[in-house]
Amino acid sequence: MQDLEFSRIFFGSLGIGSIIFLYFNTRFRLWQALKINAKKSIEKIKHQERPYFYNSYYTKQTTTRKFFHQTTTTEAKIYISLSTSLKKGEKRLKKAIEQSPKNWRLLLLYADISLLQNKRIEFGNTLNNLHLPFLAPSALRADYLRLSALHDLYQTNMYDASKKLSKALKIYQKNSFTYEEAECYLALGQTYRISGVFDVAYTMFQEAEKLYKSMDLPSKQAEAVAYQGLLEISRENYRTSEEYFIQAEKICRKHHFPQTLNDIKNWHGLALYLQAKEKEAQKKFQTIISNKSNTSKEAFAFAYEMLARITLHTKQFDKALHYAEQALIHHNENHHQAGIFENLYLKAEIYYATDNLQKSAEILTSLVRNKTSNYTTFYPANAYSLLGLIEMRQNNLRMARTLFKQALDLENSKNRLKGAAIDYNNLAEICLQEGDKNSAENYLRQALNYAEEIEDTELRDYLKAKL
């Protein structure tokens, strides 16, 4: 009986051991399959120009289902199609959404590719109609958080954007989704750059660059390097920003990414323009608008806008107006509301400079009326200020004062101290014209305080000279 009991225990243990061995062997082989498939997926996009589509969750899902001989889901099939060709995949995705309009997985994919292609209206509408179920996979919940954060960023809601991106980042790190982790770092860098928290923004961009480099994705690496250049522009370190842009441009040339190269050239041109190197900047922008086959609508619009600013500054008003109108055409084609508003304001500035005050006022009035648009970050304070200057030139001082005060209220509400300083200076000008020197001095001192607070030496010296 003892021998029988021993045999039962021995062979029973062997059975459990075999099950354990089989379990870990299966896990190891699945891990290998996931690693190989992820590498193949990255290899496929490695030499592609942006935008391209990659999603770690669906790469993992397709590998796992294939490993266990299960059928691939509809969403995964569409992901494979999207990762092969964005345009063909989008057509297939739209057809699938027509058949299943409430399929949140399909809508999430559509929101993602809409953003990649800068289709802001489609992106915003899809995101607003998208409701994740409570038991949605954590990785897809992270995708939703990241996309929602990017929508908040576009709407200048920095607090919510950073909060959602931080949550998404933790989920991606837990799932070892390196690509999406890098995307979060890149978006966080943008959020902190716009918020003026430059040191944190720099760290975020650095982390993104390291991850893209580790994945051997040169187009994304160039993007992360270029964003560091843009950060240096925000810091007014223009020469340092040029070094980053030159580095990013080298990566693009080495790997033949002409479209990404033109985007970075635009930023490089901006750095030159801000250093008053207008001829060098103009050459950069001219090369972009002459390269029709490898330039996106966004890059065209930006280059035309900057050419309009340069020619306005050099008083070539006809050229400036032409370039501003060309920028508007490209922004309208792309339904880019913020760009449309910005270039309409630029047209108003050109008309003001040529003494066509009526046309300038018409544009500015329409901008102020449309300030509540959901798809624009246009800030109406500048429009109020320029309308005030128009009224001043027509000697309507009471109306000018009202407009400058409206602009001032908006600037103070957003803590835009330079804009507020300019509005205080404009109010001082009205007081001087009315002979009220005491009030003029009070406004100028307030303007000077703001100029000193933001360390704007040029504005500070100008205001001191008036006191």
NUPA-524065 format. One record per atom (N, C-alpha, C): residue in one letter; y, z, x. Coordinates in steps of 0.1 Angstrom, whole numbers, plus 2048, in hexadecimal, padded with zeros to 3 digits. Layout:
BEGIN
AYZX;...
***
This chain:
BEGIN
M7F4800808;M800800800;M80D800809;Q80C807814;Q81780881D;Q81A7FA823;D80F7F3827;D8107E682C;D8167DC822;L8127DD816;L8177D580B;L8267D7809;E82A7E4809;E8387E7807;E8407E2813;F83B7E381F;F8427DE82B;F8447CF82A;S8397C8825;S83A7B9824;S8457B581A;R8457BD80F;R84F7BA804;R85D7BB809;I85F7C6811;I86D7C9816;I8717BF821;F8667BB829;F8697B2834;F86D7A482F;F86479F826;F867792821;F873791818;G87679C811;G88279D809;G88E79D811;S88E7A481C;S8997A4826;S89B79682C;L89078F82F;L891782834;L89877882A;G89577B81D;G89C772813;G8AB775812;I8AF781813;I8BD785812;I8C477F81F;G8BD78082A;G8C377B837;G8C576C836;S8BB765830;S8BC75682E;S8C8753826;I8CA75A81B;I8D5758812;I8E275A819;I8E3765821;I8EF768829;I8F275D833;F8E775883A;F8E874E844;F8ED74183D;L8E773E831;L8EB73282A;L8FA732825;Y8FE73E821;Y90C74081C;Y91673D827;F913743833;F91D74283E;F91C734844;N91072E844;N90F720849;N916717841;T915719833;T91D71082A;T92C71282C;R93071E82D;R93E72182F;R94371A83C;F93B71B846;F93F715853;F940706852;R93670084B;R9366F184A;R9426EC841;L9456F4837;L9506F182E;L95D6F2836;W95F6FD83E;W96B6FF846;W96D6F384F;Q9626EE855;Q9626E385E;Q9676D6857;A9616D484B;A9656C9842;A9736C983F;L9786D583B;L9866D7837;L98F6D3843;K98B6D884F;K9936D685B;K9946C785F;I9886C085E;I9886B2861;I9906AA857;N98E6AD84A;N9956A6840;N9A56A8841;A9A96B4844;A9B76B7845;A9BD6AF851;K9B56AF85C;K9B96A7868;K9BB698865;K9B169385D;K9B2685859;K9BE682850;S9C168B847;S9CC68A83E;S9D968A846;I9DA693850;I9E6693858;I9E7687860;E9DC682866;E9DC67686E;E9E266A866;K9DF66A859;K9E365F850;K9F265E84E;I9F866A84E;IA0766A84C;IA0F66C859;KA0766E864;KA0E671871;KA18666875;HA14659873;HA1D64E877;HA2564886C;QA2564F860;QA2C64A855;QA3B64E855;EA43645850;EA5164984E;EA52652841;RA5C65B842;RA5F663836;RA6565A82B;PA6365D81E;PA5B668819;PA4C664817;YA4466E81A;YA3666D817;YA31679810;FA2667980A;FA21684802;FA1568A808;YA1569780A;YA0A69F80F;YA096AC807;N9FD6B0804;N9FB6BD7FD;N9EE6C3801;S9EF6CF808;S9E36D680D;S9D96DA803;Y9DE6DE7F7;Y9D56E37EC;Y9CC6D77E8;Y9D16CB7E6;Y9C96C07E1;Y9C06BB7EC;T9C46BC7F8;T9BC6B8804;T9B06C1804;K9B26CE802;K9A86D8803;K99E6D67F7;Q9A46D47EB;Q99C6D27DF;Q9936C67DF;T9986BB7E4;T9906AE7E4;T9856B07EE;T9876B77F9;T97D6B9803;T9726C27FE;T9766CD7F7;T96C6D77F2;T9646D17E7;R96A6C97DE;R9626C37D3;R9586B87D9;K95D6B17E3;K9546A77E9;K9486AE7F0;F94B6B97F7;F9416C07FE;F9366C57F5;F93A6CA7E9;F9306CF7DF;F92B6C47D5;H92F6B87D8;H92B6AC7D0;H9306AD7C1;Q93C6B27C0;Q9426B37B3;Q94C6A87B1;T94F6A47A4;T9586997A1;T96669D7A5;T96E6947AA;T97C6977AD;T9856977A1;T98E6A17A0;T9966A2794;T9A1696794;T9A6694788;T9B068A786;T9BC68C78F;E9C169878F;E9CC69B797;E9CA6987A6;A9BE69C7AB;A9BA69A7B9;A9BA68B7BC;K9B46837B3;K9B46747B4;K9C266E7B5;I9CB6737AD;I9D966F7AD;I9DF6737BA;Y9DC67F7BF;Y9E26837CC;Y9DD67A7D7;I9D06767D7;I9CB66D7E1;I9D36607E1;S9D665B7D4;S9DD64F7D2;S9EC6507D7;L9F265C7D5;LA0065E7D9;LA0165F7E8;S9F76657EE;S9F76677FD;S9F565A804;T9EF6507FD;T9ED642803;T9F963A801;S9FF63A7F5;SA0B6327F2;SA136397E7;LA1F63D7EA;LA276457E1;LA2A63E7D5;KA2E6317D6;KA316287CA;KA266267C1;KA1A6227C7;KA0E61F7BF;KA0962C7B8;GA096377C0;GA056447BB;GA0E6497AF;EA1B6467B1;EA2464A7A6;EA21643799;KA1E63679A;KA1B62E78E;KA0F634787;RA0563778F;R9F863D78A;R9FB64B784;LA0365278A;LA07660785;LA0E65F778;KA18655777;KA1F65476A;KA1665075F;KA0D648761;KA03644756;K9FB650752;A9F765875C;A9EF664759;A9F766E751;IA0466F754;IA0D67974C;IA0F67473E;EA1066773C;EA1166172F;EA05665726;Q9F966572C;Q9ED669725;Q9EC678723;S9F168072D;S9F168F72C;S9FE694730;PA08693727;PA16697729;PA186A672C;KA0E6AF729;KA0F6BD72B;KA076C2737;NA016B973E;N9F96BD749;NA026C2755;WA036CF757;WA0C6D5760;WA096D176F;R9FD6CE772;R9F96CA77F;R9FF6BC782;L9FE6B3779;LA046A577A;LA136A677B;LA196AF773;LA286B0773;LA2D6B6780;LA256BF786;LA286C5793;LA286BB79E;LA1E6B279E;LA1D6A77A7;LA2969D7A6;YA2D69B799;YA38692796;YA4569879B;AA476A5799;AA536AB79D;AA546AA7AD;DA496AC7B3;DA496AB7C2;DA4D69E7C7;IA476937C2;IA4A6867C7;IA586817C3;SA5D6867B7;SA6A6827B3;SA746887BD;LA726947C2;LA7B69A7CB;LA7A6937D9;LA6E68F7DD;LA6C6887E9;LA7467B7E9;QA756747DD;QA7C6677DC;QA8B6697D8;NA8F6767D8;NA9D6787D4;NAA16757C6;KA976757BD;KA996737AF;KA9D6807A8;RAA96847AA;RAAD6927A6;RAAC695797;IAB068B78F;IAAF68D780;IAA168F77C;EA98685780;EA8A68677D;EA84694782;FA8869778E;FA836A4794;FA876B078B;GA946B1788;GA996BC780;GA936BD772;NA926B176B;NA8C6B175E;NA7E6B575E;TA766B0768;TA686B3768;TA666C276B;LA6E6C7774;LA6C6D5778;LA706DE76C;NA7A6DA764;NA7E6E2758;NA736E274D;NA6B6D774D;NA616D6742;NA536DB747;LA536E1753;LA466E5759;LA446F4758;HA396F7752;HA35706750;HA27708756;LA27710760;LA1A713766;LA1271E75E;PA0571C75C;P9FD726755;P9FC73375E;F9F973E758;F9F874B75F;F9EE74A76A;L9E3743768;L9D8743772;L9D873677A;A9E473077C;A9E5725785;A9E1729794;P9DB72079B;P9D77237A9;P9E47277B1;S9E27317BA;S9EE7367C1;S9F572B7C9;A9ED7227CF;A9F37177D7;A9FC70E7CF;L9F870B7C2;LA007037BA;LA0C70B7B4;RA0A7187B3;RA167207AF;RA207207BA;AA1B7207C7;AA247207D2;AA2C7127D2;DA257077CF;DA2B6FA7CE;DA376FB7C4;YA347017B8;YA3E7027AE;YA4A70A7B2;LA477157B9;LA5271E7BE;LA5B7167C8;RA5470F7D1;RA5C7077DC;RA646FD7D5;LA5F6F57CC;LA676EB7C5;LA726F07BD;SA6F6FB7B6;SA797027AE;SA857077B7;AA8170C7C3;AA8B7117CC;AA947067D1;LA8E6FA7D3;LA966EE7D8;LA9F6EA7CD;HA9B6EB7C0;HAA46E87B5;HAB06F27B5;DAAD6FF7B7;DAB770A7B8;DAC17077C3;LABB7027CF;LAC46FF7DA;LACE6F47D7;YAC96EA7D0;YAD16DF7CC;YADD6E37C2;QAD96EE7BA;QAE36F37B1;QAEC6FE7B7;TAEA7007C5;TAF170A7CD;TAEE7187C9;NAE271A7C3;NADE7287C0;NAD572D7CB;MADC7327D6;MAD67357E2;MACD7417E1;YAD174B7DA;YAC97577D9;YABB7547D3;DABA74E7C7;DAAD74A7C1;DAA57417CA;AAAC7387D1;AAA572E7D9;AA9D7367E5;SAA473F7EB;SA9E7467F7;SA9374F7F2;KA957557E6;KA8B75E7E1;KA7E7577DE;KA7F74B7D7;KA737437D4;KA6C73E7E0;LA747397E9;LA6F7337F6;LA6773E7FE;SA6C74A7FE;SA65755805;SA587587FF;KA577587F1;KA4B75A7EA;KA4174F7ED;AA457437EC;AA3D7377EF;AA377377FD;LA4073B807;LA3C73C815;LA30745817;KA31751811;KA2675B812;KA1975580D;IA1974E802;IA0D7487FC;IA0773D805;YA1073580A;YA0C72A813;YA05730820;QA0C73A825;QA06741831;Q9F874782F;K9F774D823;K9EA75381F;K9DF74981E;N9E373D819;N9D9732817;N9D8729824;S9DF72C82E;S9E072483B;S9E4715838;F9EE71482F;F9F370682C;F9FF704835;T9FC6FF841;TA076FE84C;TA126F4848;YA0E6E9842;YA196DF83E;YA236E5835;EA1E6EB82A;EA276F1820;EA2F6FD826;EA2870482F;EA2F70F835;EA3B70A83D;AA3A6FF844;AA456F884B;AA506F4842;EA4B6EE836;EA556E982C;EA5D6F5827;CA57700825;CA5E70C821;CA6971182B;YA64711838;YA6E715843;YA7A70B843;LA776FE841;LA826F4841;LA8C6F7836;AA866F982A;AA8F6FC81E;AA97709820;LA90713826;LA97720828;LAA271E832;GAA071683C;GAAA713846;GAB670D83F;QAB4704836;QABF6FE82E;QAC6708826;TABF71081F;TAC571B817;TACE72481F;YAC972982A;YAD1732832;YADC72B839;RADB71E83C;RAE6717843;RAF1715839;IAEE71182D;IAF9710823;IAFF71D81F;SAF7728820;SAFD73581D;SB0573B828;GB04734834;GB0C73983F;GB05743848;VAF8745845;VAF074F84D;VAE9747858;FAF1743863;FAED73986C;FAE173D875;DAE174A87A;DAD674E883;DAC974D87C;VAC875286F;VABB751868;VAB7743866;AAC173A862;AABF72C860;AAB972686C;YABE729878;YAB9724885;YAAA727887;TAA7734884;TA99739886;TA9073187C;MA9472F870;MA8C727866;MA8971986B;FA9471286F;FA92704874;FA89704880;QA8A70E889;QA8270E895;QA73710891;EA71718887;EA6371B883;EA5D70E87D;AA65707875;AA616FA86F;AA5E6F0879;EA666EF883;EA646E588E;EA576E8896;KA546F5899;KA486F98A0;KA3C6F5898;LA3C6F788B;LA306F4882;LA2E6E5881;YA396DD87F;YA386CF87F;YA326C988C;KA376CF897;KA326CB8A4;KA246CE8A6;SA1F6DA8A1;SA116DE8A2;SA086D589A;MA0E6CF88F;MA066C6887;MA076B788C;DA106B5896;DA126A889B;DA1769E890;LA226A388A;LA2969B87F;LA37698884;PA3968D88C;PA4668B893;PA52688889;SA4F68287E;SA5B67F875;SA6068C86F;KA5769686C;KA5C6A3867;KA626AB872;QA5C6AA87E;QA626B188A;QA706AC88C;AA7269F88C;AA8069988D;AA8969F883;EA856A0877;EA8D6A586C;EA916B486E;AA876BC873;AA8A6CA876;AA946CB881;VA936C388C;VA9C6C3897;VAAA6BF892;AAAB6B488A;AAB86AF884;AABF6BA87C;YAB76C2874;YABD6CD86C;YAC36D7875;QABE6D9881;QAC46E288B;QAD16DD88F;GAD26D0890;GADF6C9894;GAE96CB889;LAE46CA87C;LAED6CC871;LAF26DB870;LAE96E4874;LAED6F2875;LAF86F487F;EAF76ED88A;EB026EF894;EB0F6E9890;IB0E6DE887;IB1B6D9881;IB216E4878;SB196EB870;SB1E6F6868;SB24701871;RB1F70387D;RB2570D886;RB3170788E;EB346FA88C;EB3E6F3893;EB3B6F18A2;NB2E6F28A6;NB2A6EF8B3;NB266E08B4;YB306D78B4;YB2D6C98B2;YB256C38BD;RB296C78CA;RB216C18D5;RB136C58D5;TB106D28D2;TB026D68D1;TAFB6CF8C6;SB026CD8BB;SAFC6C58B0;SAF86B78B4;EB006B18BC;EAFD6A48C1;EAF06A48C9;EAEE6AE8D1;EAE26AF8DA;EAD56AF8D1;YAD66B78C6;YACB6B78BC;YAC86A98B6;FAD36A38B2;FAD26968AC;FACC68B8B5;IAD168C8C2;IACB6828CC;IABC6858CE;QAB86918CE;QAAA6958D0;QAA26908C4;AAA76928B8;AAA168D8AC;AAA067E8AB;EAAB6778AF;EAAB6698B0;EAA16638B9;KA9F66A8C5;KA946658CE;KA866668C9;IA846718C1;IA766728BA;IA746668B1;CA7F6638A9;CA7E65889F;CA7C64A8A6;RA836488B1;RA8163B8B8;RA7363A8BE;KA6F6458C4;KA616458CA;KA566428C0;HA576478B4;HA4D6458AA;HA5063B8A0;HA5C6348A1;HA60629898;HA6262D88A;FA6B637888;FA6F63C87B;FA7D637878;PA8062B875;PA8E626874;PA9662D868;QA8F63085D;QA96635852;QA9B644855;TA9264B85B;TA9565985F;TAA065986A;LA9F64F873;LAA964D87D;LAB764B878;NAB864386D;NAC5640867;NACB64C860;DAC265485A;DAC6661854;DACD66A85F;IAC666B86A;IACB674875;IAD766E87C;KAD866087C;KAE465A882;KAF065E879;NAEE65E86C;NAF9663863;NAFF670867;WAF567A869;WAFA68786D;WB0068787B;HAFB67F884;HB0167E891;HB0F678890;GB1166E887;GB1E669884;GB2867387F;LB2367C876;LB2B687871;LB3069087C;AB27693885;AB2B69C890;AB36695899;LB3568889B;LB3F6818A2;LB4C68189B;YB4B67E88E;YB5767E885;YB5F68C886;LB57696885;LB5D6A4885;LB636A8893;QB606A089D;QB666A28AB;QB726988AD;AB756918A2;AB806878A2;AB7C67B8AB;KB6F6798AD;KB6B66D8B4;KB686628A9;EB7365E8A3;EB71655897;EB6B64789A;KB6F6428A6;KB6A6348AA;KB5B6358AC;EB5663F8B3;EB486418B5;EB406438A8;AB4664C8A0;AB4064E893;AB3F64288A;QB4A63A88A;QB4B62E883;QB3F624887;KB3D623894;KB3261A899;KB2561F893;KB2262C893;KB1663188E;KB1462D87F;FB1E62F877;FB1D62C869;FB1C61D866;QB2361586F;QB2260786D;QB14602870;TB0D60787A;TB0060387D;TAF6606871;IAF961186A;IAF061585F;IAF260C853;IAFE608850;IB005FF844;IAFC5F1847;SAFB5ED854;SAF75E0857;SAE85DF858;NAE15EA858;NAD25EA859;NACC5EC84B;KACC5E1844;KAC95E2835;KABA5E4833;SAB15E083C;SAA35E1839;SA9D5EF83B;NAA45F7844;NA9E604847;NAA8610844;TAB060E839;TAB9619835;TAB861C827;SAB7629824;SAB562E816;SAC362D80F;KAC362E802;KACF62E7FA;KAD863A7FD;EAD1645800;EAD9651803;EAE064F811;AAD964981B;AADF647828;AAEB63D827;FAE963281F;FAF462881C;FB00630816;AAFE63780C;AB0963E805;AB1064780F;FB0964F817;FB10658820;FB1865182A;AB12646830;AB1963E83A;AB26638834;YB25632828;YB3062C822;YB3B63781F;EB3764281B;EB4064D818;EB48651825;MB41653830;MB4765783C;MB5064C842;LB4C63F840;LB55634843;LB6263483B;AB6163882E;AB6D639826;AB7664482B;RB7064F82F;RB7865B834;RB7F657841;IB7865084A;IB7E64B857;IB8A642854;TB8863884C;TB9262E849;TB9E634841;LB9B63E839;LBA6645832;LBAE64C83C;HBA8653846;HBAF65A850;HBB8651859;TBB364585B;TBBA63B863;TBC363285B;KBC563684E;KBCE62F844;KBCA620842;QBBD61D842;QBB961083E;QBB4611830;FBBD612827;FBBA617819;FBB160D811;DBB3600813;DBAB5F680C;DB9C5F7810;KB9A5F981D;KB8D5FB823;KB8760881D;AB8F61281D;AB8A620819;AB8561F80A;LB8D618802;LB896177F4;LB7D60F7F2;HB7B6047FA;HB6F5FC7FA;HB636047FE;YB6460C808;YB5861480D;YB5561E803;AB5F6257FD;AB5C62F7F3;AB556297E7;EB5961D7E3;EB536167D7;EB446137DB;QB4260E7E7;QB3460B7EB;QB2B6187EB;AB316237EF;AB2A6307EF;AB266337E1;LB2F6317D8;LB2D6347C9;LB2262B7C4;IB2161F7C7;IB176167C3;IB0961B7C6;HB0861F7D3;HAFB6257D7;HAF76327D1;HB0163B7CF;HAFF6477C8;HAFB6457BA;NB0263C7B3;NAFF6397A5;NAF06337A4;EAEC62A7AD;EADF6257AD;EAD46307AE;NAD863A7B5;NACF6457B8;NAD16517AE;HADA6507A5;HADE65A79B;HAE16687A3;HAE86667AE;HAEB6727B6;HAF96787B1;QAF96817A8;QB056857A1;QB0F68C7AB;AB0A6947B4;AB1369B7BE;AB1A6917C6;GB136867CB;GB1967C7D3;GB236747CB;IB206717BE;IB2966A7B5;IB366727B4;FB3567E7B1;FB416877B0;FB496877BD;EB426897C8;EB4968A7D5;EB5167D7D8;NB4B6727D5;NB516657D9;NB5C6617CF;LB5B6667C2;LB666647B9;LB7266C7BD;YB706787C2;YB7B6807C8;YB816797D4;LB786737DC;LB7D66C7E8;LB866607E3;KB826597D9;KB8B64E7D3;KB986547CF;AB9865F7C8;ABA46657C4;ABAD6697D0;EBA766D7DB;EBAF6707E7;EBB66637EC;IBAE6587EC;IBB364B7F1;IBBF6467E8;YBBD6477DB;YBC86437D2;YBD464C7D4;YBD26597D6;YBDD6627D9;YBE565E7E6;ABDD65A7F0;ABE36567FD;ABEB64A7FC;TBE76417F2;TBEF6347F0;TBF96357E5;DBFC6427E0;DC066447D6;DC0263F7C8;NBF663C7C6;NBF16387B9;NBED6457B2;LBF764D7AE;LBF465A7A9;LBED65A79B;QBF0650793;QBEA64F786;QBDB64E787;KBD664478F;KBC8642791;KBC164E797;SBC86557A0;SBC36617A7;SBC166C79C;ABCB66E794;ABCB67878A;ABC067677F;EBBE66977C;EBB3665772;EBA6669777;IBA3666784;IB9666A789;IB9467978A;LB9E68078F;LB9E68E790;LB9C696783;TBA3691779;TBA169776B;TB93695766;SB8D68A769;SB7F688764;SB7669176C;LB78693779;LB7069C781;LB706AA77C;VB7C6AF779;VB7E6BC774;VB776BE766;RB786B475E;RB716B5750;RB626B5752;NB5D6AE75C;NB4E6AE75D;NB486B8767;KB506C276A;KB4C6CC774;KB3F6D4771;TB3B6D4764;TB2F6DC760;TB226D4760;SB226C8766;SB166C0767;SB0A6C776E;NAFE6C6768;NAF36CE76D;NAEE6C877A;YAF16BC77E;YAEB6B5789;YAF66B2794;TB006BB795;TB0A6B97A0;TB0E6C67A6;TB116C67B2;TB166D27B9;TB256D07BB;FB2B6C67B5;FB396C37B7;FB416D07B3;YB4B6D37BC;YB536DF7B9;YB616DB7B5;PB666DE7A9;PB726D87A4;PB7F6DE7AA;AB7E6E87B3;AB8B6EE7B8;AB936E37BF;NB8D6DB7C7;NB946D07CE;NB9B6C77C5;AB956C47B9;AB9B6BB7AF;ABA76C27A9;YBA76CF7A6;YBB26D67A1;YBBE6D67AB;SBBA6D87B8;SBC46D87C3;SBCC6CB7C4;LBC46C07C4;LBCA6B37C6;LBD26AF7B9;LBCD6B37AD;LBD56B17A1;LBE36B97A2;GBE26C57A8;GBEE6CC7AA;GBF86C67B3;LBF36BF7BE;LBFB6B87C7;LC026AC7C1;IBFA6A57B8;IC0069A7B0;IC0C69F7A7;EC096AA7A0;EC146B0798;EC206B47A0;MC1E6B97AC;MC296BD7B5;MC316B17B9;RC2A6A67BC;RC3169A7C0;RC3A6947B5;QC356977A8;QC3D69279D;QC4769D798;NC486A87A0;NC516B379D;NC4E6BB791;NC416BA78D;NC3D6C3781;NC376D0787;LC406D878B;LC3D6E4793;LC356EE78B;RC386F077E;RC316FA776;RC226F6774;MC206E9772;MC126E4770;MC0B6E577E;AC126E2789;AC0C6E2796;AC076F1799;RC106FB796;RC0C709798;RC0070D790;TBFF708784;TBF370B77B;TBE6706782;LBE76F9787;LBDB6F378C;LBD76F979A;FBE16FD7A2;FBDE7047AF;FBD77127AC;KBDC7187A2;KBD672579E;KBC8724799;QBC5719792;QBB871778D;QBAF714799;ABB370C7A2;ABAC7097AE;ABA97167B6;LBB471E7B7;LBB372B7BF;LBA87347B9;DBA87357AC;DB9E73E7A5;DB907397A8;LB8E72C7A8;LB817277AB;LB7D7297B9;EB867277C2;EB8372A7D1;EB807387D3;NB887417CD;NB857507CF;NB787547C9;SB7474E7BE;SB677527B7;SB5B74E7C0;KB5D7447C8;KB5273F7D1;KB547447E0;NB5F74C7E2;NB627517EF;NB647457F9;RB6B73B7F4;RB6E72F7FD;RB7C732802;LB7D73980D;LB8A73E812;LB93733817;KB8E72981D;KB9771F822;KB9E718817;GB9671480C;GB9B70E801;GBA67177FA;ABA37247FA;ABAD72D7F4;ABB972E7FC;ABB872D809;ABC472E812;ABCD721810;IBC671680E;IBCE70A80B;IBD570A7FE;DBCF7107F4;DBD57127E6;DBE171B7E7;YBDF7267EF;YBEB7307F0;YBF67297F7;NBF3720801;NBFE718808;NC0570F7FE;NBFD7097F5;NC037007EB;NC0C7077E1;LC077137DD;LC1071C7D4;LC1D7207DB;AC1C7227E9;AC287267F0;AC3271A7F1;EC2C70E7F1;EC357027F1;EC3D7017E4;IC367047D9;IC3D7047CC;IC4870E7CC;CC4571A7D1;CC4F7257D1;CC5B7217DA;LC5971A7E5;LC647167EE;LC6C70B7E7;QC667027DF;QC6E6F87D8;QC766FF7CD;EC7170A7C8;EC797117BD;EC8371B7C3;GC8371C7D0;GC8C7257D7;GC887347D7;DC7B7377D4;DC767447D4;DC6F7477E1;KC7774B7EB;KC7274D7F9;KC687597FA;NC6B7647F2;NC627707F3;NC5476D7EF;SC537667E3;SC467627DE;SC3F7597E7;AC4674F7ED;AC417467F6;AC3B74D802;EC42757808;EC3E75E813;EC31766810;NC3076C804;NC24773800;NC1876A800;YC1A75E7FA;YC0F7557F9;YC0A750807;LC1474E810;LC1174981D;LC09754825;RC0E761823;RC0776C82A;RBF876D826;QBF676B819;QBE876C813;QBE0760819;ABE675581A;ABDF749820;ABDC74C82E;LBE6752836;LBE3755844;LBD875F846;NBD776983D;NBCC77383E;NBBF76C83D;YBBE762833;YBB175B832;YBAE75283E;ABB874C843;ABB674384F;ABB274B85B;EBB775785C;EBB375F867;EBA5765865;EBA1768859;EB9476D855;EB89763859;IB8C756856;IB8274C858;IB83746866;EB8D74B86E;EB9074787C;EB9373887D;DB9B733873;DB9F725874;DBAD72487B;TBAC722888;TBB8723890;TBC371888D;EBBE70C889;EBC7701886;EBCF705879;LBC970A86F;LBCF70E862;LBD871A865;RBD372486D;RBDA730870;RBE872C877;DBE7724881;DBF4720888;DBFD71987F;YBF8710876;YC0170986C;YC08713863;LC0171D85E;LC07727855;LC1173085C;KC0D734868;KC1773C870;KC24735872;AC23728875;AC2F721877;AC3872086B;KC3372285F;KC3A721853;KC4172E84F;LC3C739855;LC41747851;LC4E74A859;
***
